């Protein structure tokens, strides 16, 4: 994939915003991902040139943190908590049901581009376990039997 000149210009502008920061990489990656939705290698190469940081180091950061993505995300990002409390209360079963109904694995995006499925280590909602988020909206005490209705809720918005 070849980046358009406007995209390269915008990435360079984002990098320039943080020129005075001692460690600008996380700030730049966050802003660029907000703009483009993901961080493919071509984008990382521009950031590498602008910040004078090796692409390998940038790639390491992007792949280490789960909130960064190398692939485009769906319109609705489903984050099912599988931290200890949620796991014990059935979070993995909820995750499996989403996977089954959407016909995707964790980390993948549905063929219609609507849903991306993520398994999250902890979302800090242990008291309402199992929990999940969709684009920041928290769903408490989710049961496997709730999954189909949750998917329908978002499909009906389309």
N, C-alpha and C positions, 0 to 999 in steps of 0.2 A: 504494500500500500504506500502510495506517495502522498504526503501531506500537501494540502493546498497552501499557497503562499500566505493567505489570510490567517490560516491556522498557525503556521510557523510564526508569523508576526505576533499573534495573540499570545502564544506560549512565551515568546521572548519578552513581551510586555509584562506578563505575570512574573517571570524570573527577575526582571528589572525592579519590580515593586519591592523585592526582598533583598536588594543588593547590599543594604547596610546590616542585614542580619548575620550574626556569626555562623549560624547553622540553618540556612534557608530551605534545605531540601524538603522537609516534611510540609512546610507551608506552601511551597511551590507545587508539590505533588497533589496536595489537597485541593488547591485552587484549580489546577489544570483538570483534575478528575471531575470537579464540580462543573466545569465548563464542557467537557467532552464525554463524561460518563465512564470513562475507562482510560487506561494508560498503556497503549500498545508500544512496542519497541521503537517505532518511528518517533513517537512523542518523547520517549525517554532519551533518544539520541539528541534531540534538540535541547532538552533540559541539560544533558551532559555537556554539550558545547557551551551553553550559556553559564552554567555554574562551575565549569571546569571540574566536574566530578565524573569518574569513570562510569560508563554505562553499567558495568557489572555491579558496582556499588548501588546504583539506583535500582537496578533489577532486584538486587537482594532486599532492599527496603520494600519495594512494591510487592514482592512475593511473601515477605515475612508478615506484614500487617494485613489482616483479613478485610479491612475496609477499603483497601486498594484493589483494583481489578485489572487484569490484562485483557479481559473480554468485555464486550458491551453488556450492560445489565438490562434486564427487562424494565418495563414501565413500573411494575410493582415488584419490589424486592422483599421476599418473604424470608425473614430471619427467625428460624425456630431455635429456641434455646435448648441446648442439650448439656447444660451445666449440671452439676450433681443433683440439685433439688428438682430441676425440671426432668432430668433423666429418670430419676427414681419414680416420679409421678407420671411417667409415660411420654415424655418429650420425644424420645426416639421413635415411638410408634406414630406420633403426630407427624414427625418429619417423614417417615416412611409412607404415610398415607398421602401427603402432598406429592411426594415423588411418584407414587403410583398413579394418582389422578392426573397429574400434569405431564406424566410420561417423560420426566427428566430426573437426572441424578443431582445430588448436592453440588452446587457450583455451576450448574448449567442453567440455560435460559430456554423457555418454551419456544417451540417453533413459530408461534404467532408473535413472539417478542414481548408478550405481556408480563411474564413472570420469570424471576430468577429465584432459585431456591438456595438458601444458605443455612448451614448449621452453625449456631453461635455457641461459644463456650459458656457465657454467662451474660445476661442482660440486666442483672441486678433486680430481678423481680421474683426472688425466691418465695416470697409470701403468697404469690398468686400463681405458683407453678402448676402445671407447665404453661409457659407463656411463649408468645411469639410477637414479632413486630412486622408490620407491612408499611414500608415508607414512614416509619416513625410512630405509627398507631399501634398501641399495645393491646394484645388480646390476652386476657387472663384465663387461667384454669381451662385451657383448651382440651377438648376430648377428640378422639379420632372421629367420632360421629359429627363433629362440628366442621370438619375440614371441607367437605363438599359445599356447604352453605357459604363458607368464607370465600372460596374460589368463585362461587356464583355471584357473590356480592360485588366482586371486582370485575367479573366478565360483564355483568349487567350495566356497569358504568360505560362500557364501550358501546 
